[in-house]
Amino acid sequence: MVILKALMWGGGLSLLISCGFALRWVIALERIPRWRFKRSGNALGRPIKATSKSLLKEPLGKLSEILHFDRPLTLDSEDDVSSAVQRVKPMRLKTDLKKFNTVQFEKGSISAVSEEPEEQFASRIDDVLPESTNWEKHRRNTFPSVRSPKRHSSLTASGRRRRGASSSLQSFYNLTAAQATIRKGLYAAYVYLCVVLIIFAGIRTYVGDAALSGAEPIGWALAYMFGNNPWLRMQVLTLNLDHWIPIPEHIPAVPVTLFHGPWISHLRANIGLPNTRLLISAYWLSIIIIGLTIVINLSSTVEVDTRRKVFHFMMVAMLLPATYIDPTFAALALSLILAIFLLLDLFRATQLPPLSKPIAYFLTPYVDGRDLRGPVVISHIFLLIGCAVPLWLSLGAAARGGDGWEVPTRDVSMVSGVICVGMGDAAASLIGRRYGRRKWLWPGGKSLEGSFAFAVAVTVALVAAKAWLRVGGWEDGGAEWDSWARTIGKAVLAAGVASTTEAVLTGGNDNVVVPVVFWLCVKGLRI
């Protein structure tokens, strides 16, 4: 729990304080369309985009009428601006007034025109445009439109006041697109640097002092996972690195007849605790690969809800068998994965290059309506929390041994979150969506068939977890061993309460609330 607290509070607050402004700037740059950035060079000397054409089309049409041209000046293509300027040069305004050396523009009217170079005339067009707000709209190939009332640029089409750009956005309008890209890269590099410094300078120091009894976290992690590796042990002893990598003592194999305790614990002792953790990690990795292969190869016609439930079953396959073997390792792994999920989703939500786009591309096929309510994709995060919270709560009340990283007893409540979210919620969703005909009296869309499937799946999973606890030979954290009939009765009662809670809960996220209620039922009934 100390490591979890350090990751959530220490890492989260440190990122907010050190990187909040940089992340806001990245979001502001991503929200600005590319055409809004400043353009380098002379606008009349290069092709003009559609937006510029639409801005100059109507004023030049009116200007041609004022100058008595044969036809209105229009911008039908990107080359019409330069050609329009060239057609102006040979024109002469018939007037009895003498030539003036200058042209006076007063409130959109022209008092006199003299022959002047093409560049000067083009530059004077910009002086006319801002004041020419009452010109009629000209349409090609149809009758001209009726004079429409003056439209205020500060109001929308419906009459509401337009929202002006914030000061932070306006400051970015002076950048070119290339400069904006460079700035986003610099901001991203700063954020990544802060993440590395927070992890290795702040969190590492705190975890070493508060959770590892002063041990160096990186060296401790190497010993925790690879402490039984002969090559690593030899290097540590040769280079005198035992103060940095506290490798465990070598325990010789103990015969089964002389070992007192669960047979799986005896197997762990003979294999080695670090090697057991490596085997569990390899098993988890194989489940992840198989699950992702199944999800990727699903047909495009498969519903999003069905795709999402594959991950629920993956959590059951990963955690239900392995949690009893090493509960503290499972809890530590869930804490680290939760921190990684939150960090990656922060990168995705803030559109931080270059990781944001690949993450968003991967998550898009599995997003539902609840994920679209805000900037954070919550489904996978809440799935992990629902599986982890009951385990964390159970370990908080369990006795510890082996420097605090071993638990002598096991309890069904440790896997209650996995059972509730992985089995119950998945069964209720799959059955309720396809066969749900009878709805509950209250609004929410939950069906009786889905709630019944939830209760049945949870009951079966609870009995299976109790059987695995007995087969493994672990000491139960409960008061006594119940008969199977009594165990099934308690499982049905706990499953019914959880199913009812899931059906009643319509406003919150059931992947977080229901596992806690179910954990209370399992713990209170001592299943």
Buried (B, 14 or more C-beta within 10 A) or exposed (E): EBBBBBBBEBBBEBBEEBBEEBBEBBBBBBEBEEEBBEEEEEEBEEEBEEEBBEEBBBBBBBBBBBBEBEEBBBBEEBEBBBEBBEEBEEEEBEEEEEEEEEBEEEEBEBEBBEEBEEEEBBEBBEEBBEEBEEBBEBEEEEEEEEEEEEEEEEEEEEEEEEEEBEEEBEEBEEBEBEBBBEBBEEBBEBBBEBBEEBBEEBBBBBBBEEBBEEBBBEBBBBBBBBBBBEEBBEEBEEEEBEEBBBBBEEEEEEEEEEBEEBEBBBBBBBBBBBBBBBBBBEBBEEBBEEBBEEBEEBEEEEEEBBBBBBBBBBBBBBBBBBBBBBBBBBBBBBBEEBBEBBBBBBBBBBBBBEBBEEBBEEBEBBBEEEBEEEEEBBBBBBBBBBBBBBBBBBBEEBEEEEEEBBBBBBBBBBBBBBBBBBBBBBBBBBBBBEEBEEBBEEEEEBBBBBBBBBBBBBBBBBBBBBEBBEEBEBEBBBEEEBEEEEBBBBBBBBBBBBBBBBBBBEEEBBBBBBBBBBBBBBBEBBB
